Amino acid sequence: MRKLLIVSICILGSTMASWACRYTVREIGFSSLSHSVYSIVIINSQADPLSEQYERIRKQLTDSNIRLIILDPSKDQEHPALVSALQQKIPFPTTILWSPSVKRVFRPQSDKLEELVSTILFSPLRIKISDLSFNHFAFTLLIESTKQELNNKAFAILQKSCDDITNRMPNMPKQVTYGAKAIRITSGQFESERVLLWAIGIDQIPETPLALIMYGRGRIIGDILDYESINNQEAFKRLAMIGADCECGLDRKWMLGPQIPMNWSSKTRQLLADELGFDVDNPMVLAEMSHILSKEQITDLETDITFAPEEIDLELLLNGNSETENTEEKSNVEFIMPTILIILGVSVVIIFTGLLILRRKR
């Protein structure tokens, strides 16, 4: 009887702990919820989709958010990728990079398919982000302009924002091994990072510096920051959002922003699981994250992304205000109580069944 009671209490405790689990915006950013998928599209009437070459490419793309599609221009005329290529008057046969969320088509400059795929899949900066993201809070990316003086001023502001948010990390719900990191994309790197820049809508070196905030699995929070927004400390505000609890009321379009084309190896996934203490790709974790986000679903997806102070108070977040903590505790109780009652009921049934079994044995 005592053993059965202890087991029941353990089951109850572990189940309650799992339901009480909370995630930060950063942790949500590593998940495959709202996954941005890109496609390498080969448009060629002579291509054999089952050839060994294409099979090798599919295996090479397994750990990325990029897929391979083979289209016949005479048979697949209604495919959106083919339609996009026709609209841009691209001659066939050809190979393009395409995504439903990106309005333009990227056409790599290479005749060798393996070399082309490698260019789309890897770049120095994307490799660096993939290698560091599992234990870094976030990244601020400065896209340098033709004006070096403005570039240096903008980078100094972004670096200070990274330092400030790193110093305030102890007040956030979850701790990360390393803080935010500022990175430059210089004019000399523009060609090697053309795929990344294409994915965020930049085709040429801007006249003034631009910036974006990236976190999680190559996920971008909000839109691109212009020079004025950089000066107005918008980077710091968005970095603070990444450290917030996922139930902070932040617009879900920001929390599940677009992702860049990037490889995400099994080694990186394991390092992330060790760092977080759970696997973001676990179906149960994804289900729980999805349940939390569904509480305040957004119905109007066409509205512009804005930073709404009434949705998340940065001062309360960064200073650890006790009133906010009390509100969060109350929210937790309201969410967990129905679950506790169900679990208690199940536990009572288990104990009662155990008693009947023991009586029969006696």
VEXNULUM-517577 format. One line per field, with one value per residue (C-alpha): residue number from 0; residue in one letter; x, y, z. Coordinates in Angstrom, 2 decimals, padded with zeros to 5 digits, m for minus. Each point is the difference from the previous one (the first is absolute). Example, Ala and Ser with C-alpha at 12.3 -4.5 7.8 and 13.67 -1.06 7.14 Angstrom:
# residues 2
resi 0, 1;
resn A, S;
east 012.30, 001.37;
north m004.50, 003.44;
up 007.80, m000.66;
//
This chain:
# residues 362
resi 0, 1, 2, 3, 4, 5, 6, 7, 8, 9, 10, 11, 12, 13, 14, 15, 16, 17, 18, 19, 20, 21, 22, 23, 24, 25, 26, 27, 28, 29, 30, 31, 32, 33, 34, 35, 36, 37, 38, 39, 40, 41, 42, 43, 44, 45, 46, 47, 48, 49, 50, 51, 52, 53, 54, 55, 56, 57, 58, 59, 60, 61, 62, 63, 64, 65, 66, 67, 68, 69, 70, 71, 72, 73, 74, 75, 76, 77, 78, 79, 80, 81, 82, 83, 84, 85, 86, 87, 88, 89, 90, 91, 92, 93, 94, 95, 96, 97, 98, 99, 100, 101, 102, 103, 104, 105, 106, 107, 108, 109, 110, 111, 112, 113, 114, 115, 116, 117, 118, 119, 120, 121, 122, 123, 124, 125, 126, 127, 128, 129, 130, 131, 132, 133, 134, 135, 136, 137, 138, 139, 140, 141, 142, 143, 144, 145, 146, 147, 148, 149, 150, 151, 152, 153, 154, 155, 156, 157, 158, 159, 160, 161, 162, 163, 164, 165, 166, 167, 168, 169, 170, 171, 172, 173, 174, 175, 176, 177, 178, 179, 180, 181, 182, 183, 184, 185, 186, 187, 188, 189, 190, 191, 192, 193, 194, 195, 196, 197, 198, 199, 200, 201, 202, 203, 204, 205, 206, 207, 208, 209, 210, 211, 212, 213, 214, 215, 216, 217, 218, 219, 220, 221, 222, 223, 224, 225, 226, 227, 228, 229, 230, 231, 232, 233, 234, 235, 236, 237, 238, 239, 240, 241, 242, 243, 244, 245, 246, 247, 248, 249, 250, 251, 252, 253, 254, 255, 256, 257, 258, 259, 260, 261, 262, 263, 264, 265, 266, 267, 268, 269, 270, 271, 272, 273, 274, 275, 276, 277, 278, 279, 280, 281, 282, 283, 284, 285, 286, 287, 288, 289, 290, 291, 292, 293, 294, 295, 296, 297, 298, 299, 300, 301, 302, 303, 304, 305, 306, 307, 308, 309, 310, 311, 312, 313, 314, 315, 316, 317, 318, 319, 320, 321, 322, 323, 324, 325, 326, 327, 328, 329, 330, 331, 332, 333, 334, 335, 336, 337, 338, 339, 340, 341, 342, 343, 344, 345, 346, 347, 348, 349, 350, 351, 352, 353, 354, 355, 356, 357, 358, 359, 360, 361;
resn M, R, K, L, L, I, V, S, I, C, I, L, G, S, T, M, A, S, W, A, C, R, Y, T, V, R, E, I, G, F, S, S, L, S, H, S, V, Y, S, I, V, I, I, N, S, Q, A, D, P, L, S, E, Q, Y, E, R, I, R, K, Q, L, T, D, S, N, I, R, L, I, I, L, D, P, S, K, D, Q, E, H, P, A, L, V, S, A, L, Q, Q, K, I, P, F, P, T, T, I, L, W, S, P, S, V, K, R, V, F, R, P, Q, S, D, K, L, E, E, L, V, S, T, I, L, F, S, P, L, R, I, K, I, S, D, L, S, F, N, H, F, A, F, T, L, L, I, E, S, T, K, Q, E, L, N, N, K, A, F, A, I, L, Q, K, S, C, D, D, I, T, N, R, M, P, N, M, P, K, Q, V, T, Y, G, A, K, A, I, R, I, T, S, G, Q, F, E, S, E, R, V, L, L, W, A, I, G, I, D, Q, I, P, E, T, P, L, A, L, I, M, Y, G, R, G, R, I, I, G, D, I, L, D, Y, E, S, I, N, N, Q, E, A, F, K, R, L, A, M, I, G, A, D, C, E, C, G, L, D, R, K, W, M, L, G, P, Q, I, P, M, N, W, S, S, K, T, R, Q, L, L, A, D, E, L, G, F, D, V, D, N, P, M, V, L, A, E, M, S, H, I, L, S, K, E, Q, I, T, D, L, E, T, D, I, T, F, A, P, E, E, I, D, L, E, L, L, L, N, G, N, S, E, T, E, N, T, E, E, K, S, N, V, E, F, I, M, P, T, I, L, I, I, L, G, V, S, V, V, I, I, F, T, G, L, L, I, L, R, R, K, R;
east 000.00, 002.80, 001.92, m003.09, m000.60, 003.61, m000.17, m003.25, 001.51, 003.05, m002.21, m002.05, 003.10, 001.69, m003.18, m000.59, 003.59, m000.39, m003.24, 001.52, 002.95, 000.51, 002.07, 001.65, m000.39, 003.58, m000.84, m003.09, 002.31, 001.86, m003.16, m001.36, m003.27, m000.61, 002.93, 001.28, 000.62, 002.06, 000.27, 002.75, m002.11, 001.44, m002.11, 001.00, m002.14, 002.89, 000.70, m000.52, m001.34, 001.26, 003.59, 002.89, 001.19, m003.30, m000.13, 003.42, m001.26, m003.12, 002.20, 002.22, m003.05, m001.47, 001.08, m001.00, m003.20, 000.67, m001.62, 000.56, m002.77, 000.23, m002.44, m000.82, m000.92, m002.43, m001.85, 000.32, m001.10, m002.21, 002.68, 000.62, 003.77, m000.32, m002.46, 002.49, 002.79, m002.22, m000.96, 003.67, 000.62, 002.62, 000.88, m000.21, 001.64, 001.10, 000.47, m001.41, m000.47, m003.63, m002.25, m003.74, 000.74, 002.66, m001.47, 003.12, 002.00, 003.71, 001.99, 003.49, 002.88, 001.42, m000.22, 001.00, m002.97, 002.01, 001.85, m003.26, m001.66, 002.98, m000.22, m003.70, 000.45, 003.14, 001.69, 002.61, m002.47, m002.78, 002.46, 001.12, m003.56, m000.86, 003.08, m000.57, m003.76, m000.58, 001.76, m000.21, m002.94, m000.44, 001.80, m000.24, 001.00, 001.14, m000.24, 002.60, m000.69, 002.18, 000.59, 002.68, m000.48, m003.67, 000.95, 002.34, m002.56, m002.75, 002.23, 001.00, m003.70, m000.74, 003.01, m001.17, m003.50, 001.53, 002.08, m003.00, m002.26, 002.76, 000.36, m003.76, m000.28, m000.04, m003.44, m001.46, m002.02, 002.75, 003.77, 002.20, 003.71, 001.01, m001.69, m000.88, 002.65, 000.35, 001.11, 000.80, m000.78, 002.53, m000.16, 002.78, m002.20, m003.01, 000.61, 000.70, m003.14, m002.26, m002.40, m000.52, m000.47, m002.42, m002.08, m000.42, m000.70, 003.32, 001.43, 002.67, 002.18, m002.31, 000.63, m000.26, 000.62, m002.74, m000.30, m002.01, m000.28, 000.38, m000.50, m000.87, 000.26, 000.86, m003.27, m000.47, m002.01, m001.89, 000.95, 003.29, 001.18, 001.03, 002.67, m002.52, m001.43, 003.51, 000.63, m003.30, 001.17, m002.53, 002.58, 000.11, m003.80, m000.14, 002.84, m001.98, m003.02, 002.06, 000.74, m003.66, m002.29, m001.96, m003.26, 000.97, m002.65, 002.45, m001.49, 000.39, 001.11, 003.12, 000.53, m000.25, 001.77, 001.54, 003.13, 003.00, 001.09, 002.33, 001.39, m000.81, 002.11, m000.76, 003.10, m001.42, m003.39, 001.66, 002.04, m003.21, m001.86, 002.86, m000.03, m003.79, m000.61, m002.67, m000.35, m001.88, m000.83, m001.69, m003.68, m001.19, 002.04, m001.30, m003.56, 000.42, 001.55, m002.81, m002.58, 001.56, 000.16, m003.57, m001.33, 000.25, m000.18, 000.34, m002.87, 001.20, 003.27, 000.05, 000.62, 003.40, 002.38, 000.29, 001.52, m002.91, 001.05, m003.33, 000.77, 003.39, 001.47, 003.78, 000.58, m001.92, 001.78, 003.50, m000.45, m001.78, m002.98, m001.70, m003.45, 000.62, 001.17, m003.21, m002.07, 001.93, m000.48, m003.74, m000.05, 001.89, m002.49, m002.97, 001.59, 001.22, m002.98, m002.30, 002.86, 000.74, m003.61, 000.06, 003.28, m001.28, m003.05, 002.15, 002.24, m003.00, m001.13, 003.50, 000.16, m003.50, 000.85, 003.19, m001.94, m002.40, 002.95, 001.63, m003.24, m000.42, 003.56, m000.59;
north 000.00, 002.41, m000.80, 000.63, 003.32, 001.11, m000.92, 001.94, 003.07, m000.22, m000.24, 002.94, 002.11, m000.72, 000.66, 003.29, 001.04, m000.69, 001.99, 002.88, 000.23, 003.44, 001.12, 003.24, 001.72, m001.10, m003.67, 000.24, 001.35, m003.31, m001.98, m001.11, 001.85, 002.40, m001.56, 001.99, m002.43, 000.91, m002.05, m000.57, m000.27, m001.68, 000.92, m002.39, m002.22, m002.47, m000.40, m003.39, 000.55, m003.47, 000.41, m000.74, 003.60, 001.34, m002.63, 001.17, 003.57, m000.99, m001.68, 003.07, 002.16, m002.32, 002.13, 003.33, 001.90, m000.33, m002.62, m001.16, 000.26, m001.19, 001.64, m000.64, 003.36, m001.74, m001.89, 002.15, 003.34, 000.79, m000.61, 003.31, m000.29, m000.40, 002.89, 002.20, m000.93, 000.82, 003.36, 000.91, m001.23, m002.55, m002.30, m003.79, m002.33, 001.67, m000.48, 002.51, 000.45, 000.64, 000.40, 000.70, 002.74, 001.74, 001.96, m000.20, m002.82, m000.47, m001.28, m001.26, 000.67, m003.48, m002.74, m002.84, m001.26, m001.24, 003.31, 001.89, m002.01, 000.55, 003.76, 000.01, m002.19, 001.49, 003.37, 001.15, 002.05, m002.61, m002.68, 002.28, 000.68, m003.69, m000.90, 002.67, 000.37, m002.92, 001.78, 003.67, 002.20, 001.62, 001.82, 003.54, 000.11, 003.29, 000.24, 002.63, 002.83, 002.04, 002.52, m001.35, 002.68, m000.93, m003.68, 000.50, 002.05, m002.57, m002.91, 001.77, 000.43, m003.66, m001.13, 002.08, m001.48, m003.49, 000.90, 001.56, m002.99, m002.38, 001.92, m000.25, m003.71, m000.98, 001.67, m002.12, m003.23, m002.25, 000.35, m000.55, m000.83, 002.93, 003.32, 001.77, 000.35, 002.81, m001.00, 002.08, m000.87, 002.15, 000.97, m002.51, m002.79, 000.98, m002.54, m002.97, 000.81, 000.67, m002.85, 001.31, 003.56, m001.18, m001.78, 003.26, 002.05, 001.75, m000.08, 002.69, 001.91, 002.51, 003.75, 000.01, m002.85, m002.53, m002.52, m003.02, m002.09, m003.76, m002.73, m003.68, m002.06, 002.94, 001.73, 003.78, 002.06, 002.89, 001.78, 001.53, 003.02, 003.09, 002.42, 002.17, m003.04, m001.12, 003.44, m000.27, m003.15, m002.26, m002.80, m000.03, m000.20, m003.00, m001.74, 000.44, m001.63, m003.10, m000.47, 000.28, m002.82, m001.41, 000.91, 003.68, 001.10, 000.69, m000.04, m003.58, 001.29, 001.31, m003.16, m002.24, 002.25, m001.14, m002.14, 000.26, m002.99, m001.89, m003.43, m001.36, m003.11, m002.83, 001.03, 003.52, m001.44, m002.12, 002.94, 002.05, m002.78, m000.22, 003.79, 000.34, m003.22, m001.13, m000.78, 002.72, m002.51, m002.39, m000.35, 000.47, 003.21, 001.30, m000.82, 001.89, 003.01, m000.02, m000.14, 002.97, 002.08, m000.87, 001.81, 003.34, m000.88, 002.81, 000.27, 002.92, m001.11, 002.93, 002.70, 001.66, m001.22, 002.58, 000.13, 000.44, 001.11, m001.11, m003.58, m000.25, 002.42, 000.01, 001.74, m002.68, m002.71, 001.31, 001.09, m003.16, 001.89, m002.03, 001.10, m001.59, m003.19, m000.13, 000.42, m002.80, m002.28, 000.66, m000.82, m003.22, m001.03, 000.65, m002.13, m002.86, m000.45, m001.85, m002.31, m000.68, m000.98, m002.44, m001.53, m000.31, m001.83, m002.40, m000.56, m000.86, m002.58, m001.54, m000.23, m001.49, m002.59, m000.88, m000.55, m002.38, m001.98, m000.26, m001.22, m002.72, m001.22, m000.23;
up 000.00, 000.94, m003.21, m002.09, 001.76, m000.55, m003.69, m000.38, 001.64, m002.29, m003.08, 001.23, 000.69, m003.31, m001.97, 001.81, m000.69, m003.69, m000.25, 002.00, m002.42, m001.52, m003.02, m000.98, m003.35, m000.77, 000.64, m002.20, m002.71, m000.18, m000.68, m003.36, 000.65, m002.91, m001.86, m002.99, m002.87, m003.06, m003.19, m002.51, m003.14, m003.09, m003.04, m002.75, m002.20, m000.37, 003.74, 001.65, 003.56, 001.04, m001.19, 002.38, m000.19, 001.28, 002.74, 001.24, 000.08, 001.96, 002.62, 000.13, 000.73, 002.66, 002.99, m001.54, m000.68, m003.75, m002.23, m003.58, m002.61, m003.62, m002.42, m003.63, m001.63, m002.35, 002.76, 003.14, m001.39, 003.00, 002.63, 001.88, m000.41, m003.76, m000.12, 001.91, m002.43, m002.99, 001.51, 000.28, m003.57, 001.01, m002.92, 000.40, 000.85, 003.23, 003.74, 002.48, 003.74, 000.85, 003.03, 000.31, 002.57, m002.12, m002.88, m002.17, m001.60, 000.66, m002.96, 000.97, m002.37, m000.53, m002.61, 002.34, 002.01, 003.03, 000.23, m000.35, 002.80, 002.29, m000.61, 000.87, 003.07, 001.54, 000.43, 002.55, 002.04, m000.02, 001.12, 002.84, 001.12, m000.13, 002.06, 002.67, 000.30, 002.39, 002.89, m001.04, 000.92, m003.44, m002.81, m001.34, m003.68, m001.47, m003.79, m000.77, m002.44, m002.33, 002.84, 002.35, 002.66, 000.39, 000.01, 002.96, 001.95, m000.63, 001.01, 003.23, 000.87, m000.76, 002.04, 002.97, m000.32, 000.10, 003.08, 001.77, m000.60, 001.10, 003.28, 000.58, m000.74, 003.73, 000.26, m002.82, 000.42, m001.42, m000.08, m003.07, 000.06, m002.20, m000.65, m003.25, m002.70, m002.57, m003.51, m003.08, m003.60, m001.86, m003.65, m000.60, 001.40, m002.05, m002.76, 002.33, 002.04, m002.98, 000.88, 003.55, m001.27, m002.70, 002.66, 001.94, m003.12, m000.68, m003.53, 000.14, 002.45, 001.78, 000.13, 003.81, 002.48, 000.69, 002.83, 001.01, 003.14, m000.36, 002.59, 000.31, m003.18, m002.27, 000.86, m000.42, 002.46, m001.54, m003.20, m001.14, 001.99, m001.93, 001.24, 001.87, 001.80, 000.95, 001.53, 001.91, 001.80, m001.71, m000.02, 003.81, 000.24, m002.31, 001.81, 003.22, m001.64, m000.80, 003.70, 001.00, 001.03, m002.95, 001.75, 000.28, m002.50, m002.82, m003.49, m001.29, m003.41, 001.76, 002.04, m003.07, m002.49, m003.30, m000.11, m002.29, m002.15, 002.32, 000.78, 003.48, 000.61, 002.42, 001.99, 000.45, 001.01, 002.67, 001.32, 000.20, 001.84, 002.53, 000.42, 000.43, 001.88, m002.48, m003.71, m001.89, m002.76, 002.43, m001.05, 003.61, 000.37, m003.33, 001.05, 003.27, m001.75, m002.54, 002.80, 001.77, m003.19, m000.94, 003.08, m001.77, m003.66, m002.50, m002.44, m002.12, m001.60, m002.44, 002.60, 000.19, 002.68, 002.77, 003.46, 002.39, 003.53, 001.41, m001.03, 001.72, 002.56, m000.38, 003.35, 001.83, m001.97, 000.62, 003.63, 001.14, 001.47, 002.74, m001.12, m003.40, 001.70, 002.02, m003.16, m001.71, 003.03, m000.09, m003.72, 000.69, 002.67, m002.30, m002.72, 002.19, 002.38, m002.46, m000.89, 003.69, 000.63, m002.92, 001.18, 003.57, m001.31, m001.97, 003.03, 002.17, m002.55, m000.08, 003.79, 000.24, m002.66, 001.89, 003.20, m001.75, m001.42, 003.42, 001.60, m002.62, 000.55, 003.76;
//
